[in-house]
Amino acid sequence: MAERCRLCGEERPLLLSHILPAFVFRWKRESAGGSHLRSTTEPNLRVQDGIKKHWLCAECEERFSKDERAFANQIFYPILEDPSARRSYGPWLLRFCASVSWRILRLALEQDRFENEWTPEQVERCREAERVWREFLIGVRAHPGEFRQHLLPFDIIETGNLDAEPNINRYLTRAIQMDLCHGRESIFTFAKLGRFAIFGIVRPDDQAWKGSAVQANEGWVGPRQYILPHALWGYMNDKASQSAKAMRSVSEKQQAKIDEGFRKNIDSFAGSDAFRAMQADVDMFGDAAFTRGADGDE
């Protein structure tokens, strides 16, 4: 039956659409020697994919798919192959980032994830950002204005940091997560797509962002000086800690399945992206780094 498309508002048959791009989950499975994925929210369950919703008509699904393909082919995979590469982009990158941020925010609004610590003004700000991003994505607006998008690429950390979790490299380069974050001053959506993080600014604060803003027409992604709000490091380090803690809670039965799958795929794992991230953590933290699956998703 036809329902109203969440993006264009037309009553049309709706497709089952991903909140976070499907290719990221496919990459993660393939780059870990075919290992199963596990969510940090339910680590005892294997998952194949991310959250999906009947939200978009075929036309709007294609809008998103076209920009996702551009991001995957022109930025995601090339920078995975060569983290030192500089990759240029066009208007499609702002649309892609806004589409991811919009989906995360729309999900939070539909699920009413606003507890007592959210003020009515903050909730209204979220509704305004959702409307502006939606209007930008369907071409009603030329730019999302103050509701900016930031894209941050990650690489292996090779120097120890006493404040870092022992699985920090696996988290920064492997995790797939999403969140809606708010503090005293700022509100933003957060999408962790392997080696990339997208921040959709719902309410900006006075702290500096430098080098990460996605431009409207063209720009480039790659190694450069990035200046970000100081609290973001603590936030991502805490996410790494939560991932490791969740994976340590896996039942003995599921741990046996993980061990069996690891032994079966050990040849594939030895040269994988997941192995390189684990090796970097071991080099930095020694035995403390041994938590299998510590790049969990949610």
BELMO-V404166 format. One record per residue. N is the residue number from 1. PSI is psi as a letter, one per 20 degrees, with the letter a starting at -180 (NA if undefined). OMEGA is omega in degrees with one decimal (999 if undefined). Layout:
n = (N;N)
psi = (PSI;PSI)
omega = (OMEGA;OMEGA)
This chain:
n = (1;2;3;4;5;6;7;8;9;10;11;12;13;14;15;16;17;18;19;20;21;22;23;24;25;26;27;28;29;30;31;32;33;34;35;36;37;38;39;40;41;42;43;44;45;46;47;48;49;50;51;52;53;54;55;56;57;58;59;60;61;62;63;64;65;66;67;68;69;70;71;72;73;74;75;76;77;78;79;80;81;82;83;84;85;86;87;88;89;90;91;92;93;94;95;96;97;98;99;100;101;102;103;104;105;106;107;108;109;110;111;112;113;114;115;116;117;118;119;120;121;122;123;124;125;126;127;128;129;130;131;132;133;134;135;136;137;138;139;140;141;142;143;144;145;146;147;148;149;150;151;152;153;154;155;156;157;158;159;160;161;162;163;164;165;166;167;168;169;170;171;172;173;174;175;176;177;178;179;180;181;182;183;184;185;186;187;188;189;190;191;192;193;194;195;196;197;198;199;200;201;202;203;204;205;206;207;208;209;210;211;212;213;214;215;216;217;218;219;220;221;222;223;224;225;226;227;228;229;230;231;232;233;234;235;236;237;238;239;240;241;242;243;244;245;246;247;248;249;250;251;252;253;254;255;256;257;258;259;260;261;262;263;264;265;266;267;268;269;270;271;272;273;274;275;276;277;278;279;280;281;282;283;284;285;286;287;288;289;290;291;292;293;294;295;296;297;298)
psi = (q;p;r;p;p;h;f;i;i;q;o;r;p;q;q;o;q;q;g;q;p;h;h;g;h;g;g;g;g;h;j;k;k;j;q;q;q;p;q;h;h;m;i;i;p;q;q;i;r;a;p;q;q;n;h;q;r;h;g;h;g;h;g;g;h;g;h;g;g;g;g;g;h;i;g;f;g;h;h;g;h;n;i;i;q;p;p;q;r;a;h;h;g;h;g;g;g;h;h;g;g;g;g;g;g;h;g;g;g;h;i;l;k;o;a;h;i;p;q;h;h;g;g;h;h;g;h;g;g;g;g;g;g;g;h;g;h;j;j;h;q;h;q;j;c;i;m;r;p;p;p;o;q;q;r;p;p;i;p;q;p;h;i;q;q;i;k;h;h;h;g;h;i;h;q;o;r;q;q;o;q;q;a;h;h;q;p;q;q;p;o;o;m;d;j;q;p;p;p;o;o;g;o;q;a;i;q;q;p;p;i;i;p;p;q;h;g;q;a;q;p;a;p;r;p;p;p;q;p;h;i;h;g;h;g;h;h;h;h;g;g;h;g;g;g;g;h;i;j;p;r;h;g;h;h;h;h;g;g;g;h;g;h;h;j;h;g;h;h;h;j;r;h;h;g;h;g;g;h;g;h;g;h;h;i;b;h;i;i;n;o;p;j;j;k;r;r;NA)
omega = (179.1;173.6;-178.7;177.3;-177.8;-176.4;-175.6;178.3;179.5;175.9;-176.4;171.4;-176.4;178.2;175.6;-171.8;177.7;171.0;171.9;-173.1;-177.2;-175.2;-179.4;177.5;177.3;177.2;-175.5;177.3;-175.6;-176.2;174.7;178.3;179.1;-178.8;176.6;176.0;176.2;-179.4;176.6;179.1;177.4;-172.0;179.2;179.2;172.6;176.6;179.1;-168.0;176.4;-179.3;178.0;-179.5;171.9;-172.8;-165.5;169.7;-177.1;-178.8;-179.8;174.8;179.0;174.8;-178.0;-175.9;-179.2;-179.9;175.3;178.4;178.8;178.9;-178.9;-172.7;-174.3;-179.2;-170.8;-176.6;177.9;179.8;171.9;179.6;-177.1;-177.8;178.9;-176.8;172.4;-175.4;-180.0;179.2;177.3;-177.8;-178.2;-176.4;177.7;177.4;-179.7;-178.2;179.3;179.7;177.9;179.6;179.4;-178.8;179.2;-178.7;179.1;178.5;179.3;179.6;-179.0;179.2;178.2;-177.5;-174.1;-176.9;-172.5;-177.0;175.3;176.4;175.8;179.0;179.0;178.8;178.7;176.8;177.1;178.7;178.6;179.0;178.3;-179.8;-178.7;178.6;178.9;179.7;175.5;-175.9;178.3;173.5;177.8;176.9;178.2;-175.7;178.8;175.3;-176.4;178.5;-170.0;176.0;176.1;179.0;-177.0;174.8;178.8;172.2;178.3;172.1;-176.1;180.0;-177.6;177.7;-175.4;-178.6;-175.9;174.6;-177.0;176.9;-170.2;179.7;176.6;178.4;-174.8;-174.6;-172.9;-170.6;172.7;-175.8;172.0;-175.7;168.3;-170.4;174.5;176.3;-178.1;-176.3;-169.6;171.1;176.9;169.8;-177.5;175.3;178.1;-177.2;-177.0;-177.1;-177.3;173.3;176.2;176.5;175.7;-173.1;177.8;171.6;-177.4;171.7;-175.3;-177.1;-171.7;165.4;179.4;174.7;-172.8;-176.3;177.7;-177.0;-174.8;-172.2;-178.5;179.4;178.0;179.2;179.1;-179.0;177.1;175.8;176.6;174.0;-175.3;174.8;-174.1;-175.3;-177.6;178.7;178.0;179.6;-177.6;176.1;176.8;176.7;177.1;178.7;178.7;178.7;-179.8;179.6;-179.8;-178.8;176.0;-179.0;-179.9;-178.3;179.4;-179.7;-180.0;177.4;177.0;177.6;177.6;-179.6;179.8;178.8;178.6;-179.8;-179.8;-174.6;-171.6;179.4;178.1;-177.5;-173.4;-179.8;-171.7;174.4;178.7;178.6;-179.4;178.4;178.0;-179.8;178.2;177.6;178.5;179.0;-178.2;-168.5;178.5;-175.2;-179.1;-177.5;-173.3;169.5;-176.2;178.9;-174.7;173.0;-173.3;-175.4;175.0;999)
